[in-house]
Amino acid sequence: MTIRAPAARDYDAAMLDRPAPERETTNAETVADWSFVNEIDKIRELGLSLNKILTARRGCAVLKMSGESGRYALKIADPPSQSRNRTDIANMAVDRERHALRRLFTYTGKIYVAHGEHAGRKWLLMRWIEGRTAQALSKRIRDTDSPDARRDKMLRLTAAVFKQVAKLHDRDFVHGDLQAAHFLIEPSKRLRLIDFALSGRQSAGDNLYRGSPAEYVAPETARAKLAGEKKIKIDKLSEIYSAAAVAFRMYTGKAPAFGKIDNIRSLSWDERFSIVASSQRCSFKDLGAPEFPAFEDVLSWCLEPEREARCPDLWDAVRALERIAGSPPG
């Protein structure tokens, strides 16, 4: 088995040989439900129209908008026809993302366009990012590639994912919702981390757990949830575990603690947290994935249930992955 050293920005060079599909729409609202967005001054000013209603969560949705000036993403609370009981939560999420995008300008690039409030619902307008999610890409690799190609591509993709999270940590932020669907690979081959609605700054004490999927949370976070704690801090070490859980799932198709469970959604949240808190974990071999001991060792280091034994900095994991690939560390 030969693992090729990754050249600059080529981690997905062989992976972008098909057009990137639209991200899936799962909510059933009609365009008429969202006609109220046309009343937003900035939408009228830019002459935008609604193209697609994207997946909605936590009372908040992202709408794909377009006009002569280009394509945009509008994040806003659910329309008036829907339940209003989560509007406050959605408004706070929109605010957090707005603050993050403006503070992380050098990290995210020119994504932020405008923000405001309409009929009690806060909104955030961002430039549309074209790309394929790491979730979709990793599934295609698992489904169609040979074992050696799978090892090669997943090693490089994981290194790119870890680098993006490490760069975010260097800027004092935790993302708060790491999952493969929140990494986008653009046609230019740039990998981006998106969706900062649950993010927080560590130095400001705003780094709280706000409800990301249980299968990616660190064991200490799961234990705190089970103990009934209300304000649970997540930090760089917590997200090192989360980033590795994302990478493990991209490679095997299963979250590390849930490998022998067919339907995670059938479990209650407490059941999920209990499984994570137990620190149980499957191996690549258990899940029928191509064995790759060196890669698995790096992920296991990041997935250590005890914080003192866990990889202390994602840059250390990146250098370990680069050594496996044969490139010089640093």
C-alpha positions in Angstrom: 0.0 0.0 0.0 1.4 3.4 -1.0 0.0 6.6 0.5 0.9 9.6 -1.7 2.1 12.8 0.1 -0.5 15.5 -0.3 0.7 18.5 -2.4 -0.7 21.9 -1.5 -4.5 22.0 -1.8 -4.7 18.7 -3.8 -6.4 16.6 -1.0 -9.5 16.4 -3.2 -8.0 16.7 -6.7 -9.3 13.3 -7.7 -12.5 13.7 -5.9 -14.1 16.6 -7.8 -14.6 14.8 -11.0 -18.4 15.3 -10.8 -20.6 18.4 -10.5 -21.4 19.2 -6.9 -25.0 18.3 -6.2 -27.4 20.7 -4.4 -27.6 20.3 -0.7 -30.7 18.4 0.2 -34.0 20.0 1.0 -35.8 18.1 3.7 -38.5 20.6 4.9 -41.9 20.8 3.2 -42.7 24.5 3.4 -43.9 26.0 0.1 -42.4 29.1 -1.4 -45.6 30.9 -0.4 -44.8 30.3 3.2 -41.6 32.3 2.8 -43.0 35.2 0.7 -42.5 37.5 3.7 -38.7 37.6 3.0 -39.5 39.7 0.0 -40.4 42.5 2.4 -36.8 42.7 3.8 -35.2 45.9 2.5 -31.9 44.3 1.6 -33.6 41.6 -0.4 -35.5 44.2 -2.4 -32.4 46.3 -2.8 -30.5 43.4 -4.3 -33.4 42.2 -6.4 -33.2 38.7 -5.0 -35.7 35.9 -5.4 -36.0 32.6 -3.6 -34.6 29.6 -5.4 -34.6 26.8 -2.8 -35.6 26.2 0.8 -32.7 24.3 2.5 -32.7 22.1 5.5 -34.2 23.8 8.6 -33.1 23.1 12.2 -33.8 24.6 15.6 -36.5 26.8 14.2 -34.1 28.3 11.7 -33.7 27.8 7.9 -31.4 28.7 5.2 -32.9 30.0 1.9 -31.0 30.0 -1.4 -31.5 33.4 -3.0 -30.3 34.8 -6.4 -30.4 37.9 -8.5 -28.3 39.8 -11.0 -25.7 40.4 -8.3 -25.2 36.7 -7.6 -26.3 33.9 -5.3 -26.8 34.3 -1.6 -27.8 32.3 1.5 -30.3 33.9 3.8 -30.5 32.5 7.3 -33.7 33.4 9.2 -36.2 32.0 11.7 -39.1 30.0 10.5 -42.0 31.8 8.7 -45.0 33.2 10.6 -47.1 30.2 9.5 -44.8 27.9 11.6 -44.6 27.6 15.4 -43.1 30.6 17.1 -41.9 28.8 20.2 -38.3 28.5 18.9 -38.0 32.0 17.4 -35.9 33.3 20.3 -33.5 30.3 20.0 -33.3 30.9 16.2 -32.6 34.6 16.7 -29.8 33.9 19.1 -28.3 31.4 16.6 -28.4 34.0 13.8 -26.8 36.6 16.1 -24.0 34.2 17.0 -23.2 33.4 13.4 -23.3 37.1 12.5 -20.8 38.0 15.3 -18.6 35.0 14.3 -18.5 35.9 10.6 -17.5 39.4 11.4 -14.8 38.5 13.9 -13.5 35.6 11.7 -13.3 37.7 8.5 -9.7 36.6 7.7 -10.8 33.0 8.3 -14.1 32.8 6.5 -13.4 35.4 3.8 -16.0 37.8 2.4 -19.1 35.8 3.3 -21.0 38.2 5.4 -23.2 40.6 3.4 -25.9 42.1 5.8 -28.1 41.4 8.8 -31.2 42.8 10.3 -34.6 42.0 11.8 -38.0 41.6 10.2 -41.3 41.0 12.1 -39.4 39.8 15.2 -37.2 37.5 13.2 -33.5 38.1 12.8 -31.9 37.4 9.5 -28.3 37.1 8.1 -27.5 37.4 4.4 -24.3 35.6 3.3 -22.7 35.0 -0.1 -23.5 31.5 -1.4 -20.6 29.0 -1.3 -20.7 26.4 -4.0 -19.3 23.1 -3.1 -19.8 19.5 -2.1 -20.0 18.5 1.5 -17.4 16.3 3.1 -20.3 14.1 4.1 -21.4 13.5 0.5 -17.8 13.2 -0.7 -16.8 10.6 1.9 -19.8 8.5 1.2 -18.9 8.4 -2.5 -15.4 7.4 -1.6 -16.6 4.6 0.7 -19.1 3.4 -1.9 -16.9 3.4 -5.1 -13.2 3.5 -4.3 -10.7 0.7 -3.9 -9.4 0.2 -0.4 -6.0 1.8 -1.2 -7.7 4.8 -2.8 -10.0 5.1 0.2 -7.1 5.2 2.5 -5.3 7.8 0.4 -8.2 10.1 -0.1 -9.5 9.9 3.5 -6.1 10.6 4.9 -5.8 13.7 2.9 -9.4 14.8 3.5 -9.0 14.3 7.3 -5.8 16.3 7.3 -7.6 19.2 5.6 -10.5 19.0 8.0 -8.2 19.0 11.0 -6.3 22.0 9.6 -9.5 24.0 9.3 -10.5 23.3 12.9 -7.0 24.0 14.2 -7.0 27.4 12.4 -10.3 28.2 14.0 -9.0 27.2 17.5 -6.0 29.5 16.9 -8.5 32.3 16.6 -10.0 31.6 20.0 -13.2 30.1 18.7 -14.8 26.7 19.1 -17.3 25.7 16.3 -19.7 23.9 18.5 -21.3 21.8 15.8 -18.6 19.8 14.0 -20.0 17.3 11.5 -19.1 16.3 7.9 -22.0 18.3 6.5 -20.4 21.5 7.7 -17.3 21.1 5.6 -17.6 22.2 2.0 -15.1 21.5 -0.8 -15.3 24.2 -3.4 -14.6 23.7 -7.1 -11.4 25.5 -6.5 -10.4 22.7 -4.2 -10.6 24.9 -1.1 -12.1 23.3 2.0 -14.3 25.5 4.2 -15.9 25.1 7.6 -19.4 26.6 7.6 -22.4 27.2 9.9 -21.2 29.1 13.0 -24.6 29.3 14.7 -23.4 27.3 17.7 -19.9 28.8 17.9 -18.4 30.7 20.8 -15.2 32.4 21.9 -13.3 30.7 24.7 -11.8 33.9 26.1 -15.3 35.4 26.3 -16.7 32.4 28.2 -19.2 31.9 25.4 -18.0 28.4 24.5 -21.1 26.5 25.6 -22.6 23.2 24.4 -25.7 24.2 22.5 -27.0 20.9 21.1 -24.8 19.4 18.4 -25.4 15.7 17.6 -24.6 13.4 20.5 -22.5 11.1 18.4 -19.8 13.8 18.0 -19.6 15.2 21.5 -16.8 14.3 23.8 -17.4 11.9 26.7 -17.0 14.7 29.3 -19.7 16.7 27.6 -22.0 13.6 27.5 -21.4 13.0 31.2 -22.2 16.6 32.0 -25.5 16.4 30.1 -26.5 13.2 31.9 -25.7 14.9 35.2 -28.2 17.7 34.3 -25.7 20.5 34.1 -27.1 23.5 32.3 -24.1 25.5 31.1 -21.6 23.0 29.8 -18.3 24.5 28.5 -16.7 23.0 25.4 -13.1 23.8 24.6 -10.4 22.9 22.2 -9.9 19.5 23.7 -13.6 18.8 23.4 -13.5 19.7 19.7 -10.4 17.6 19.1 -12.6 14.6 20.1 -15.4 15.9 17.9 -13.2 16.4 14.9 -11.8 12.9 15.2 -15.3 11.5 15.6 -16.2 13.2 12.3 -13.1 11.8 10.6 -13.9 8.3 12.0 -17.4 8.4 10.6 -16.2 9.7 7.2 -13.8 6.7 6.9 -16.1 4.0 8.3 -19.6 5.3 7.8 -20.3 5.0 11.5 -19.7 7.2 14.5 -17.0 5.7 16.8 -19.3 4.9 19.8 -22.2 3.8 17.6 -20.7 1.3 15.2 -23.0 -1.6 16.2 -26.2 0.5 16.2 -28.1 0.5 13.0 -30.4 3.4 13.7 -29.1 6.1 16.0 -32.3 8.1 15.6 -34.2 5.4 17.4 -32.4 6.2 20.6 -33.3 9.0 23.0 -30.8 11.8 23.6 -30.1 10.4 27.0 -29.4 6.9 25.5 -27.0 8.5 23.0 -25.2 10.4 25.7 -25.0 7.3 27.9 -23.3 5.4 25.0 -20.8 8.2 24.5 -20.1 8.6 28.2 -19.3 4.9 28.4 -16.3 5.5 26.2 -17.0 2.4 24.1 -15.5 2.5 20.6 -15.4 0.3 17.6 -12.3 -0.3 15.4 -12.0 0.0 11.7 -11.9 -3.8 11.5 -15.1 -4.2 13.6 -16.9 -2.1 11.0 -15.5 -3.8 7.9 -13.5 -0.7 6.9 -10.1 -1.1 5.2 -7.5 -1.5 8.0 -5.2 1.4 8.3 -3.4 1.1 11.7 -1.3 4.3 11.5 -4.3 6.5 10.6 -6.5 4.7 13.2 -3.8 5.4 15.9 -4.0 9.1 15.2 -7.8 9.1 15.5 -7.6 7.0 18.6 -5.2 9.5 20.2 -7.8 12.3 19.5 -10.6 10.1 20.7 -9.1 9.3 24.1 -12.0 9.4 26.6 -9.7 11.0 29.3 -8.8 14.6 28.5 -5.3 14.2 30.0 -4.4 11.5 27.5 -6.1 13.1 24.4 -4.1 14.8 21.7 -3.5 18.3 23.1 -3.6 20.3 19.9 -5.0 19.4 16.4 -1.8 20.7 14.8 0.0 17.7 16.5 -2.5 15.4 14.8 -2.1 17.2 11.4 1.7 16.6 11.6 1.1 13.0 12.5 -1.1 12.6 9.4 1.4 14.3 7.2 4.1 11.9 8.5 1.9 9.0 7.5 1.5 10.5 4.1 5.3 10.9 3.7 5.3 14.7 3.7 7.6 16.6 6.1 5.9 17.8 9.3 5.1 21.5 9.8 
